[in-house]
Amino acid sequence: SMLKSSILEEIRKVRIARIKFLLEQSELTIQQIAYELNFRNADNITRYFRQSTGLSPLEYRSRSKQSARQARD
C-alpha cells in the first residue's frame, strides 16, 4: 500500500539521518554505528547507506570532515 511504503520511506530517512549524524559528529567505527542502529554488520549498513546516498559510510565521513575543515579555513 501507499501508506506502508511511505512509512518505510520515513523510517529509512530517519535511519539515514542518524547514520549521517554519527558519521559526522562521532568517532564511532562503522561496526559500532551498525550495532547502535540494529544492523547485523558493517556490510549491511554500508549497502543500506550506499543505496540511499551513493556513498559508502567511510566516503561520507571523509567528505563531511573535508567540508567542515573548509568551512573553518
DSSP file with accessible surface (Angstrom, degrees, kcal/mol):
  #  RESIDUE AA STRUCTURE BP1 BP2  ACC     N-H-->O    O-->H-N    N-H-->O    O-->H-N    TCO  KAPPA ALPHA  PHI   PSI    X-CA   Y-CA   Z-CA
    1    1 A S     >        0   0  118      0, 0.0     4,-2.2     0, 0.0     5,-0.2   0.000 360.0 360.0 360.0 159.8    0.0    0.0    0.0
    2    2 A M  H  >  +     0   0  156      2,-0.2     4,-2.4     1,-0.2     5,-0.2   0.904 360.0  52.5 -59.8 -44.8    1.0    3.6   -0.4
    3    3 A L  H  > S+     0   0  119      1,-0.2     4,-2.4     2,-0.2    -1,-0.2   0.942 108.7  49.1 -60.3 -47.3    0.8    4.2    3.3
    4    4 A K  H  > S+     0   0  135      1,-0.2     4,-2.6     2,-0.2    -1,-0.2   0.925 112.1  48.1 -59.9 -44.2    3.1    1.3    4.1
    5    5 A S  H  X S+     0   0   63     -4,-2.2     4,-2.2     1,-0.2    -1,-0.2   0.890 111.1  50.5 -68.0 -34.3    5.7    2.4    1.6
    6    6 A S  H  X S+     0   0   54     -4,-2.4     4,-2.2     2,-0.2    -1,-0.2   0.882 110.0  50.6 -71.5 -31.7    5.6    6.0    2.8
    7    7 A I  H  X S+     0   0   85     -4,-2.4     4,-2.5     2,-0.2    -2,-0.2   0.946 111.6  47.4 -66.3 -45.7    6.1    4.8    6.4
    8    8 A L  H  X S+     0   0  100     -4,-2.6     4,-2.5     1,-0.2    -2,-0.2   0.891 110.8  52.7 -61.7 -38.3    9.0    2.6    5.3
    9    9 A E  H  X S+     0   0   91     -4,-2.2     4,-2.6    -5,-0.2    -1,-0.2   0.912 109.0  49.4 -62.9 -42.8   10.4    5.6    3.4
   10   10 A E  H  X S+     0   0  103     -4,-2.2     4,-2.3     2,-0.2    -2,-0.2   0.910 110.4  50.3 -61.8 -44.0   10.1    7.8    6.6
   11   11 A I  H  X S+     0   0   85     -4,-2.5     4,-2.7     2,-0.2     5,-0.2   0.932 110.5  50.3 -60.7 -43.8   11.9    5.1    8.6
   12   12 A R  H  X S+     0   0   60     -4,-2.5     4,-2.9     1,-0.2     5,-0.2   0.935 109.6  50.6 -59.9 -45.4   14.7    5.0    6.0
   13   13 A K  H  X S+     0   0  111     -4,-2.6     4,-2.5     1,-0.2    -1,-0.2   0.907 111.8  47.3 -59.9 -43.4   15.1    8.8    6.1
   14   14 A V  H  X S+     0   0   95     -4,-2.3     4,-2.3     2,-0.2    -1,-0.2   0.925 113.4  47.7 -65.3 -43.8   15.4    8.8    9.9
   15   15 A R  H  X S+     0   0   71     -4,-2.7     4,-2.5     2,-0.2    -2,-0.2   0.918 112.8  48.4 -63.9 -43.2   17.9    6.0    9.9
   16   16 A I  H  X S+     0   0   13     -4,-2.9     4,-2.9    -5,-0.2     5,-0.2   0.924 111.0  50.9 -63.2 -42.3   20.0    7.6    7.2
   17   17 A A  H  X S+     0   0   58     -4,-2.5     4,-2.5    -5,-0.2    -1,-0.2   0.904 111.0  49.3 -61.3 -39.7   19.9   10.9    9.0
   18   18 A R  H  X S+     0   0  108     -4,-2.3     4,-2.6     2,-0.2    -1,-0.2   0.913 110.9  48.9 -66.4 -43.2   21.0    9.2   12.2
   19   19 A I  H  X S+     0   0    1     -4,-2.5     4,-2.7     2,-0.2     5,-0.2   0.946 112.0  49.3 -61.6 -46.1   23.9    7.4   10.4
   20   20 A K  H  X S+     0   0   71     -4,-2.9     4,-2.4     1,-0.2     5,-0.2   0.922 110.3  51.1 -58.6 -44.8   25.0   10.7    8.8
   21   21 A F  H  X S+     0   0  104     -4,-2.5     4,-3.2     1,-0.2     5,-0.3   0.941 112.2  45.8 -58.5 -48.2   24.9   12.4   12.2
   22   22 A L  H  X S+     0   0   14     -4,-2.6     4,-1.8     1,-0.2     6,-0.3   0.878 112.2  51.3 -66.1 -35.7   27.0    9.7   13.8
   23   23 A L  H  < S+     0   0    0     -4,-2.7    -1,-0.2    -5,-0.2    -2,-0.2   0.887 118.7  37.8 -65.5 -38.4   29.5    9.7   10.9
   24   24 A E  H  < S+     0   0   70     -4,-2.4    -2,-0.2    -5,-0.2    -1,-0.2   0.887 127.2  30.9 -78.9 -42.1   29.8   13.5   11.2
   25   25 A Q  H  < S+     0   0  125     -4,-3.2     2,-0.3    -5,-0.2    -3,-0.2   0.536 113.1  52.7-101.8 -12.0   29.8   14.0   14.9
   26   26 A S     <  -     0   0   23     -4,-1.8     0, 0.0    -5,-0.3     0, 0.0  -0.788  64.1-137.3-122.4 169.7   31.3   10.9   16.4
   27   27 A E        +     0   0  154     -2,-0.3    -4,-0.1     2,-0.0    -5,-0.0   0.157  58.2 137.7-104.7  14.4   34.4    8.8   16.1
   28   28 A L        -     0   0   46     -6,-0.3    -2,-0.1     1,-0.1     2,-0.1  -0.291  56.1-117.0 -59.7 145.0   32.4    5.6   16.2
   29   29 A T     >  -     0   0   71      1,-0.1     4,-2.5     4,-0.0     5,-0.2  -0.348  26.3-107.8 -73.5 165.8   33.5    2.9   13.8
   30   30 A I  H  > S+     0   0   20      1,-0.2     4,-3.0     2,-0.2     5,-0.2   0.911 123.3  55.5 -60.5 -40.1   31.1    1.7   11.1
   31   31 A Q  H  > S+     0   0  111      1,-0.2     4,-2.3     2,-0.2    -1,-0.2   0.914 108.6  46.8 -57.2 -44.7   30.8   -1.5   13.1
   32   32 A Q  H  > S+     0   0   94      2,-0.2     4,-2.8     1,-0.2    -1,-0.2   0.893 112.4  49.0 -67.0 -40.8   29.8    0.4   16.2
   33   33 A I  H  X S+     0   0    1     -4,-2.5     4,-2.0     2,-0.2    -2,-0.2   0.925 109.8  52.5 -64.4 -41.8   27.3    2.5   14.3
   34   34 A A  H  <>S+     0   0    1     -4,-3.0     5,-3.2     1,-0.2    -2,-0.2   0.935 111.6  46.7 -56.7 -46.0   25.8   -0.6   12.7
   35   35 A Y  H ><5S+     0   0  188     -4,-2.3     3,-1.7     1,-0.2    -2,-0.2   0.934 109.5  53.5 -63.8 -45.9   25.4   -2.1   16.2
   36   36 A E  H 3<5S+     0   0  109     -4,-2.8    -1,-0.2     1,-0.3    -2,-0.2   0.834 114.4  41.9 -53.4 -40.6   23.9    1.1   17.6
   37   37 A L  T 3<5S-     0   0   25     -4,-2.0    -1,-0.3    -5,-0.2    -2,-0.2   0.163 117.5-108.0-102.4  18.0   21.2    1.1   14.8
   38   38 A N  T < 5 +     0   0  145     -3,-1.7     2,-0.3     1,-0.2    -3,-0.2   0.794  65.9 147.6  63.5  31.6   20.5   -2.6   14.9
   39   39 A F      < -     0   0   22     -5,-3.2    -1,-0.2    -6,-0.2    -2,-0.1  -0.769  52.2-129.7 -88.3 147.9   22.2   -3.6   11.7
   40   40 A R  S    S-     0   0  205     -2,-0.3     2,-0.3     1,-0.1    -1,-0.1   0.862  77.2 -17.6 -67.0 -35.8   23.6   -7.1   11.8
   41   41 A N  S  > S-     0   0   56     -7,-0.1     4,-1.7     1,-0.1     5,-0.2  -0.959  72.2 -87.8-160.4 176.5   27.0   -6.0   10.5
   42   42 A A  H  > S+     0   0   19     -2,-0.3     4,-2.4     1,-0.2     5,-0.2   0.828 119.0  59.2 -65.7 -33.4   29.0   -3.3    8.7
   43   43 A D  H  > S+     0   0  113      1,-0.2     4,-2.5     2,-0.2    -1,-0.2   0.923 105.7  48.8 -61.4 -44.2   28.3   -4.8    5.3
   44   44 A N  H  > S+     0   0   32      1,-0.2     4,-2.5     2,-0.2    -2,-0.2   0.930 113.4  44.9 -61.1 -47.1   24.5   -4.4    5.8
   45   45 A I  H  X S+     0   0    1     -4,-1.7     4,-2.7     2,-0.2     5,-0.2   0.889 112.5  52.8 -68.4 -34.8   24.8   -0.8    6.9
   46   46 A T  H  X S+     0   0   35     -4,-2.4     4,-2.7     2,-0.2    -2,-0.2   0.941 111.7  45.1 -64.5 -44.9   27.2    0.0    4.1
   47   47 A R  H  X S+     0   0  139     -4,-2.5     4,-2.3     2,-0.2    -2,-0.2   0.934 114.8  48.4 -63.3 -46.1   24.8   -1.4    1.5
   48   48 A Y  H  X S+     0   0   35     -4,-2.5     4,-1.2    -5,-0.2    -2,-0.2   0.923 114.4  45.5 -60.4 -45.4   21.8    0.4    3.0
   49   49 A F  H  X S+     0   0    0     -4,-2.7     4,-2.4     1,-0.2     6,-0.4   0.921 111.9  51.1 -67.5 -42.7   23.7    3.7    3.2
   50   50 A R  H  X S+     0   0  116     -4,-2.7     4,-2.6     1,-0.2    -1,-0.2   0.878 104.8  57.1 -65.0 -37.7   25.0    3.5   -0.3
   51   51 A Q  H  < S+     0   0  134     -4,-2.3    -1,-0.2     1,-0.2    -2,-0.2   0.865 116.1  36.9 -59.9 -35.9   21.6    2.7   -1.8
   52   52 A S  H  < S+     0   0   51     -4,-1.2    -2,-0.2    -3,-0.3    -1,-0.2   0.792 133.6  20.3 -86.6 -31.9   20.3    6.0   -0.3
   53   53 A T  H  < S-     0   0   40     -4,-2.4    -3,-0.2     2,-0.3    -2,-0.2   0.585  88.9-124.9-116.8 -16.4   23.3    8.3   -0.7
   54   54 A G  S  < S+     0   0   55     -4,-2.6     2,-0.3    -5,-0.4    -4,-0.2   0.496  83.3  91.9  78.7   1.9   25.5    6.8   -3.4
   55   55 A L  S    S-     0   0   27     -6,-0.4    -2,-0.3    -9,-0.1    -1,-0.2  -0.935  78.2-117.9-125.1 152.5   28.4    6.8   -1.0
   56   56 A S     >  -     0   0   16     -2,-0.3     4,-2.7     1,-0.1     5,-0.2  -0.483  38.2-107.5 -76.4 160.3   29.8    4.4    1.5
   57   57 A P  H  > S+     0   0    2      0, 0.0     4,-2.6     0, 0.0     5,-0.2   0.898 121.4  50.8 -55.7 -39.3   29.7    5.5    5.1
   58   58 A L  H  > S+     0   0  107      2,-0.2     4,-2.5     1,-0.2     5,-0.2   0.897 109.5  49.3 -68.2 -38.6   33.5    6.0    5.1
   59   59 A E  H  > S+     0   0   78      2,-0.2     4,-2.4     1,-0.2    -1,-0.2   0.929 112.1  49.4 -62.6 -43.1   33.4    8.1    1.9
   60   60 A Y  H  X S+     0   0   40     -4,-2.7     4,-2.6     1,-0.2     5,-0.2   0.929 110.5  50.5 -61.0 -45.0   30.6   10.2    3.5
   61   61 A R  H  X S+     0   0   31     -4,-2.6     4,-2.2    -5,-0.2    -1,-0.2   0.929 111.0  47.2 -61.4 -44.9   32.6   10.6    6.7
   62   62 A S  H  X S+     0   0   63     -4,-2.5     4,-2.2     1,-0.2    -1,-0.2   0.911 113.1  49.3 -69.6 -35.3   35.8   11.8    4.9
   63   63 A R  H  X S+     0   0  145     -4,-2.4     4,-2.5     2,-0.2    -1,-0.2   0.910 110.5  49.7 -65.8 -41.1   33.8   14.2    2.7
   64   64 A S  H  X S+     0   0   19     -4,-2.6     4,-2.0     1,-0.2    -2,-0.2   0.893 110.8  50.3 -67.6 -33.9   32.0   15.7    5.7
   65   65 A K  H  X S+     0   0   61     -4,-2.2     4,-2.2    -5,-0.2    -1,-0.2   0.913 110.2  50.9 -67.8 -40.2   35.3   16.1    7.5
   66   66 A Q  H  X S+     0   0   98     -4,-2.2     4,-2.5     2,-0.2    -2,-0.2   0.939 111.5  46.3 -61.5 -46.1   36.8   17.9    4.4
   67   67 A S  H  X S+     0   0   63     -4,-2.5     4,-2.1     1,-0.2    -1,-0.2   0.873 110.0  54.1 -71.1 -28.5   33.8   20.3    4.2
   68   68 A A  H  X S+     0   0   44     -4,-2.0     4,-1.5    -5,-0.2    -1,-0.2   0.921 109.9  48.4 -66.2 -40.7   34.0   21.0    7.9
   69   69 A R  H  X S+     0   0  121     -4,-2.2     4,-1.9     1,-0.2    -2,-0.2   0.929 110.7  50.0 -63.7 -44.4   37.7   21.9    7.5
   70   70 A Q  H  < S+     0   0  135     -4,-2.5    -1,-0.2     1,-0.2    -2,-0.2   0.891 107.0  55.1 -63.1 -37.1   37.0   24.2    4.5
   71   71 A A  H  < S+     0   0   88     -4,-2.1    -1,-0.2     1,-0.2    -2,-0.2   0.854 110.4  46.6 -64.1 -34.1   34.2   25.9    6.5
   72   72 A R  H  <        0   0  184     -4,-1.5    -1,-0.2    -3,-0.2    -2,-0.2   0.830 360.0 360.0 -75.4 -34.6   36.7   26.7    9.2
   73   73 A D     <        0   0  162     -4,-1.9    -4,-0.0    -5,-0.1    -3,-0.0  -0.314 360.0 360.0 -65.5 360.0   39.5   27.9    7.0
